[in-house]
Amino acid sequence: MASQVGSVLGPGDFVNKGSDSYKASLLLDTKFHQNDQKVSLVVMHDGQSTVGSPSFRASVAATVSRIRADSALKVSYLDNPIASNNRQLISRDGSSVAILVSSALKEADIEGQIPHLRDVVRTPGFSTYVTGTAAQNADNTKASKDDLNKGDSITVPILVVILLLVFGSLVAASIPLLLAASSIVLSLALVYIFGRYLDTSVYVTNMVTVLGLGIGIDYSL
């Protein structure tokens, strides 16, 4: 269960669920089926041609077709601004377009599909970007995970060196690490159980690691 804890964790909650804006977004979702968490913008830019070029139009149309045909994305609505003549989604100089993509996936699953969507829309000769609430949350979550993992990779070796200096032997120094490891594994297993029923942030794994190491070393000393 500890090894599967990542499957039940989500991004940190940056939303005040008691705010008027959050209540308004709920109404938009339930009454008008408009949820910004489920909408992504695919931006395509070509520095050499514009929307008036047949090759530009063909590339955008091909990208739209790939998005619509991908069953993993579960597209519920898609707006090709060239086909719909939606000038709000076309840059003034005509070199960029924004394709509006709405998904029928659950909010928790959409963020996981952002990397896949970026692969799908990659087009030769174009700079492509995926943005929107889900994409921003996915990027923030990845950046946070990478930073926290980097911190752990630096902290743990330093702890090992300090323990070796304090206890003077490898066997004695390994005892607090074994205690810490066992408590971390057990705690992550419990997090997995609770995470299946409660919203749980990705940061909990790093908190468990820090607390597990701290308690294991403290009691050993």
Buried (B, 14 or more C-beta within 10 A) or exposed (E): BBEEBEEBBBBBEEEEEEEEEEEEBEEEBEEEEBBEBBBBBBBBEBEEBBBEBEEBBEBBEEBBEBBEEBEEBBBEEBBBBBEEEBEEBBBEEBBBBBBBBBBEBEBEEBBBBBEEBBEBBEBEEBEBBBBBBBBBBBBBBBEBBEEBEEEBEEEEEEBBEEBBEEBEEEEEBBBBBEBBBEBBBBBBBEBBEEBEEEEBBBBBBBEBBBBBBEBBBEEBE
